[in-house]
Amino acid sequence: MPTQTDVAHWRMGGITVSAVEDYLYAMLPPRDEVLAEMEAEAATNKIPIVGPAVGRIFHQLAVISGAKTVFEMGSAIGYSTIWWARAIGDGGKVIYTDGDPKNAQRARGYFDRAGVSNRISVKTGDALELLSEQKQEFDIIFNDVDKDDYPRVLRLAGPRLRKGGLFITDNVLWSGRVAEENPADSRTKAILEFNRLLYNSPDFYTTILPVRDGVAVAVKK
């Protein structure tokens, strides 16, 4: 069974004092065999996942809000998908999206082993296009796509989220690069624009949690 190590791969750096982050990760209970294997695979192959500290936040937010429908944008091997699926319980549905069919195939295997396949709908393709096709309102929309697309996601998410629903976005502090003066990188600029638009939006009440790489939690008014 894989060991639950290499947490530094998920931290990305630049947000929390390292000693405090060491403490936070040390406090986490062990994950089950499936999540532990996914964490090991992500560390070995540099696959982007949110990691266990953020995964627990997702679980709590879903439970607190009573969420039953989740649209996930950018799911990779399905690590965060499993956290959502377990939180929403029987009768809930998570829509997994990823542009790589190999990721989707790998994710299906993990979903089967985790016992949550019946709660997950797997879709491959462009996450923004897939969201734009949705006619229903969701309880939670999770955004973890290419950073250059973040401002576009905000425009798409609002109309497809129920009142009181949660719009959750990963990597909004971008290893601290959001604090740089005059950043040249297009991804950093896109995240800065996204954060500004989200906080200034009359449709959302927003807080950024400085955990791992920064998680924005916005409640639709």
C-alpha positions as a printed Julia matrix, in Angstrom:
221×3 Matrix{Float64}:
   0.0    0.0     0.0
   1.41   3.45   -0.86
   2.54   5.63    2.0
   0.95   9.04    2.49
   4.07  11.1     1.9
   5.34  13.78   -0.45
   2.86  16.36    0.81
   5.32  19.08   -0.25
   4.24  18.38   -3.83
   0.76  19.7    -3.04
   1.82  22.73   -1.01
   3.17  24.79   -3.91
   4.74  27.25   -1.46
   4.52  30.94   -0.75
   1.33  30.98    1.32
   1.65  29.55    4.84
   4.71  29.54    7.09
   6.27  26.13    6.48
   6.31  25.08   10.15
   2.61  25.86   10.45
   1.89  23.95    7.26
   3.88  20.98    8.57
   1.67  21.04   11.65
  -1.57  21.24    9.63
  -0.65  18.25    7.49
   0.6   16.27   10.47
  -2.81  16.71   12.13
  -4.7   15.11    9.23
  -6.07  11.62    9.84
  -4.78   8.91    7.47
  -6.7    8.59    4.22
  -8.1    5.3     2.96
  -6.2    3.12    0.51
  -7.7    4.66   -2.64
  -6.99   8.28   -1.72
  -3.53   7.34   -0.44
  -2.71   5.68   -3.75
  -3.96   8.71   -5.67
  -1.82  11.02   -3.53
   1.22   8.84   -4.22
   0.5    8.76   -7.96
   0.09  12.53   -8.05
   3.38  13.04   -6.23
   5.26  10.64   -8.49
   3.83  11.87  -11.8
   3.32  15.54  -10.87
  -0.42  15.33  -11.39
  -2.21  18.38   -9.96
  -4.53  17.48   -7.08
  -5.86  19.6    -4.23
  -4.43  17.34   -1.53
  -6.01  16.16    1.71
  -6.2   19.46    3.61
  -8.25  21.09    0.86
 -10.17  17.86    0.26
 -11.43  18.0     3.84
 -12.55  21.61    3.3
 -14.51  20.51    0.25
 -16.18  17.74    2.23
 -17.16  20.15    5.0
 -18.52  22.78    2.62
 -20.64  20.21    0.81
 -22.06  18.84    4.06
 -22.69  22.27    5.59
 -24.49  23.5     2.47
 -26.47  20.29    2.01
 -25.16  19.99   -1.54
 -26.45  17.23   -3.79
 -25.22  18.42   -7.2
 -21.63  19.38   -8.0
 -20.11  20.42  -11.33
 -16.34  19.99  -11.26
 -14.21  21.8   -13.84
 -10.82  20.19  -14.3
 -10.89  16.85  -12.5
  -7.6   15.15  -13.56
  -7.51  11.66  -12.0
 -10.6   12.37   -9.89
  -9.07  12.98   -6.45
 -11.28  15.94   -5.51
 -14.21  14.22   -7.25
 -14.12  11.44   -4.67
 -14.15  13.95   -1.8
 -17.23  15.62   -3.3
 -18.96  12.31   -4.06
 -18.52  11.01   -0.54
 -19.8   14.26    0.94
 -23.02  14.52   -1.09
 -24.15  11.0    -0.2
 -26.65   8.69   -1.87
 -28.83  10.39   -4.44
 -26.24  13.08   -5.14
 -24.43  13.61   -8.44
 -20.98  14.97   -9.29
 -20.13  15.8   -12.89
 -16.45  15.07  -13.54
 -14.84  16.9   -16.47
 -11.38  16.63  -17.99
  -9.93  17.12  -21.45
  -7.73  14.01  -21.31
  -9.49  10.66  -21.93
  -6.59   8.86  -20.2
  -7.24  10.85  -17.03
 -10.92   9.96  -17.25
 -10.15   6.27  -17.67
  -7.8    6.31  -14.68
 -10.41   8.19  -12.65
 -13.12   5.63  -13.42
 -10.97   2.92  -11.91
 -10.51   4.91   -8.73
 -14.23   5.72   -8.55
 -15.09   2.02   -8.79
 -12.65   1.11   -6.03
 -13.89   3.97   -3.83
 -17.48   2.79   -4.27
 -18.78   6.12   -5.61
 -19.18   5.45   -9.34
 -22.97   5.65   -9.09
 -22.67   9.25   -7.85
 -20.37  10.46  -10.64
 -21.02  11.31  -14.29
 -17.76  11.34  -16.29
 -17.49  13.79  -19.19
 -14.43  14.44  -21.35
 -13.84  17.64  -23.25
 -13.49  21.35  -22.6
 -14.88  22.06  -19.14
 -16.12  25.53  -20.09
 -18.04  24.18  -23.06
 -19.47  21.37  -20.97
 -20.62  23.84  -18.31
 -22.14  26.14  -20.93
 -24.31  23.23  -22.11
 -25.84  22.69  -18.68
 -29.45  23.76  -18.2
 -29.78  22.96  -14.5
 -28.61  24.94  -11.49
 -25.95  23.31   -9.3
 -25.38  23.44   -5.56
 -21.6   23.68   -6.05
 -19.4   24.56   -9.02
 -15.7   23.84   -8.5
 -13.24  25.64  -10.78
  -9.76  24.2   -11.34
  -9.18  24.66  -15.08
  -6.35  26.42  -16.92
  -5.72  29.67  -15.08
  -5.98  31.83  -18.2
  -9.64  30.77  -18.39
 -10.61  31.79  -14.85
 -12.32  35.09  -15.77
 -14.41  33.28  -18.39
 -15.43  30.65  -15.85
 -16.82  33.33  -13.55
 -19.13  34.58  -16.28
 -20.38  31.05  -16.95
 -20.76  29.88  -13.36
 -23.12  32.48  -11.93
 -26.19  31.67  -14.05
 -25.71  27.93  -13.43
 -25.51  28.1    -9.65
 -28.54  28.14   -7.37
 -29.09  30.97   -4.93
 -27.07  30.12   -1.83
 -24.88  27.78   -3.88
 -21.1   27.75   -3.68
 -18.62  28.72   -6.38
 -15.27  27.32   -5.25
 -11.96  27.97   -7.01
  -8.49  26.53   -6.44
  -5.06  28.2    -6.87
  -6.27  31.77   -6.33
  -3.07  32.77   -4.47
  -0.84  31.08   -7.07
   2.17  30.33   -4.84
   2.13  33.95   -3.67
   2.64  35.36   -7.15
  -0.58  37.37   -6.84
   1.36  39.67   -4.48
   4.06  40.47   -7.04
   4.26  43.96   -8.51
   3.51  44.1   -12.23
   3.5   40.33  -12.93
   4.25  39.46  -16.55
   2.88  35.91  -16.57
  -0.52  35.65  -18.27
  -1.8   33.1   -15.77
  -0.98  35.33  -12.81
  -2.7   38.24  -14.54
  -5.77  36.1   -15.19
  -5.97  35.03  -11.54
  -5.61  38.64  -10.39
  -8.42  39.68  -12.71
 -10.57  36.76  -11.56
 -10.06  37.56   -7.87
 -10.9   41.23   -8.45
 -14.03  40.41  -10.43
 -15.17  37.82   -7.91
 -14.79  40.11   -4.89
 -16.46  43.0    -6.73
 -19.32  40.92   -8.1
 -22.75  41.89   -6.75
 -23.82  38.27   -7.23
 -21.32  36.68   -4.81
 -20.09  37.0    -1.25
 -16.46  35.86   -1.36
 -13.69  34.77    1.0
 -10.23  33.43    0.1
  -8.95  30.71    2.42
  -5.11  30.79    2.55
  -4.78  27.0     2.63
  -2.29  25.27    0.32
  -2.46  27.5    -2.82
  -5.51  29.53   -1.85
  -9.15  28.48   -2.15
 -11.84  31.04   -3.01
 -15.27  30.28   -1.57
 -18.06  32.43   -3.01
 -21.71  32.17   -2.01
 -24.26  33.19   -4.63
 -26.56  35.86   -3.24
